[in-house]
Amino acid sequence: MYKNSLRYFIELSYNGSAYHGWQIQPKDISVQEVLEKALSTILKETISIVGAGRTDTGVHASQMFAHFDTGIKFAEQQLTYKLNSFLPKDIAIHKIFKVQPEAHARFDALSRTYLYRVSLKKSVFSYNNALYMKQDLDVDLMKEASKILFDYRDFQCFSKTNTDVKTYNCYIMAASWFFKDDELHFVVKADRFLRNMVRAIVGTMINIGLGKIDVEDLHQIIASKNRSEAGYSVPAHALYLTKVEYPDSIKLYD
């Protein structure tokens, strides 16, 4: 953090369809790059931002947070308005607020919640943002399987291979399947997620719902720590980061 600068959090949402994920890529457009350019242009200084995590290509976020440092003085509501006027229609800024100097959008997050949408009926309105399943699913088996996740901490079997992490341990706080209109939704909350983890969990549970895998086989799959033992990764277009939670102590009150 620069001398005499303040740290701010940005709360935003985005439709990830046009982006190669959150994190800046060498050759492809990302949400982080677009937001950094917008902030730098408006504040007239080079701004770097750090996100709460990195969503993969095509994944959406209805709530995402990022932090940045600047010594430029501005009114938070005014900057929010300017950013929304400047940014493309698929990125929206909801709030900008001061935080403690050491507050960190990624490391201070207490939990993250994801939603995966499965459409059970062909729809001309949801094919871009939900996975359409033609086959019948045994949802009771999928609900039973979701409870097994609470028995484990190491989820290497659901992680993308060749990923640079020190541990595959995640604490899953909530995991459930439920119906909403003509869709089946999976919501999972944890302190952290591995790359590709949610999509691999959903793909595995869909295989259980299709009768390709027995519910009890999920124990062996997780214990194997082998990605090839788990199910396929469902498409990214139906995955949403919906909530990131922080301790109130990060906020800086004037």
Buried (B, 14 or more C-beta within 10 A) or exposed (E): EEEEBBBBBBBBBBBBBEBBBBBBBEEEEBBBBBBBEBBBEBBEEEBEBBBBBBBBBBBBBBBBBBBBBBEEEBEEEEBBEBBBEBBEEBBBBBEBBBBEEEBBBBEBBEBBBBBBBBBBEEBEEBEEBBBBBEEEBEBEBBBBBBEBBEEBEBBBBBBBEEEEEEEBBBEBBEBEBEEEEEBBBBBBBBBBBBBBBBBBBBBBBBBBBBEEBEBEBBEEBBEEBEBEBBBEBBBBBBBBBBBBBBEEEBEBEE
